[in-house]
Amino acid sequence: MVEGIYSVVFIAMGSRCEIRIAAANSETAQCLAARAIDEVRRIENKYSRYRSDSVVSRINAAAGRHAVECDRETIALLAYADTLHKASEGRFDITSGVLRKAWNFRDGVLPAPETLAALLPLVGWGTVARKQTSVFLPQPGMELDFGGFGKEYAVDRAAEALAETGITHAYVNLGGDMRFLGPRPDGSAWDIGIQDPRALETTVASIPVRRGALATSGDYERFIEVGGKRYCHVLDPRSGMPVSYWRSVSVLAPLAITAGSCTTTAMLLEEEGLDFLERSGMSYLAVDHQGQIFRRTL
């Protein structure tokens, strides 16, 4: 059977998403992609902080009051968050999402120092009480936010849903976080362009990928400029202020959740991020604040 490559586009997690898949025709591609899209929707509904009935919202609503029982999937994600916190020397902190209350990247205004000062005591993964089946945020007003790896987790789950049906020539792309199930039908790699963080219509490199995952974090995704200085959405949990050393970091890894976690951790570690990327053992391409490119290809 002759197969073509079809694109199934949908919106999820506030992003334009796409599944590119080898199939006999467009209708078949839509049917094959449906199971993966359902899995993305499931994860978004379960962990979105924008839904009052999500697991994350229930945990946050109980802050300072009582522990919340969690299922196995949620407990595993919390354990992963703990691993990231340790690997990043405390910079990757899923309680730091509360700082978004101080930052408005639409109006172009810096938060007042007293606003940040009031929120910083609510940041502290180390104070969160976790048991085998429950989690407790000790202070009223504390929040968990899975935004640092939730989308990448959904990418992996969607890709696994496709793989379970025997698909071997496809990739999942949720807003730039990607997982590849195999090469194109002719065996060639997918060529993925890495966006120039200062000229968004151009690329700084093209990376051939046959299998695995690719994720990018950058200071161009959400930011404001005040007094000629760029303030991006990646916030240091210690100060509440944006990081500024890297313009973008891209990582190739076996899983999207690993690739995305590495890019964000490198951004948060600033000058120390390059050493972290080297120790990770994975391929990467990073652009620093001066536009210098660092890369390692395995």
Number of C-alpha atoms within 10 A of each C-alpha: 5 8 12 14 16 20 16 19 16 12 13 16 18 10 13 13 20 22 28 19 28 24 22 14 13 16 12 14 20 18 12 20 24 17 16 23 27 13 19 24 16 12 19 20 17 16 21 19 21 11 14 13 13 17 21 22 19 16 21 24 18 20 21 14 13 14 18 19 17 18 11 12 9 18 18 14 15 18 13 13 21 17 13 20 18 13 14 19 12 20 21 27 26 23 23 24 21 21 23 14 11 18 25 15 16 9 8 13 12 15 14 10 10 9 13 19 14 11 18 16 12 21 24 18 20 12 13 17 12 15 12 11 14 17 21 21 27 17 17 13 16 25 26 24 19 20 14 19 21 18 27 28 21 25 31 26 22 27 29 17 21 25 16 9 10 10 18 18 22 27 28 29 25 25 19 18 24 29 33 28 22 20 19 21 17 8 10 12 16 18 12 14 13 21 19 18 21 14 10 11 8 12 14 16 13 12 16 13 20 20 21 18 27 30 29 24 26 24 24 19 11 13 19 20 13 11 5 7 9 14 22 21 19 22 23 21 23 14 12 23 18 19 21 21 19 25 23 27 30 25 27 27 22 15 22 30 26 20 29 29 22 29 26 25 27 28 31 25 21 17 14 13 22 20 11 18 22 13 9 13 11 16 17 25 21 26 20 18 14 9 14 10 14 12 15 13 9 7
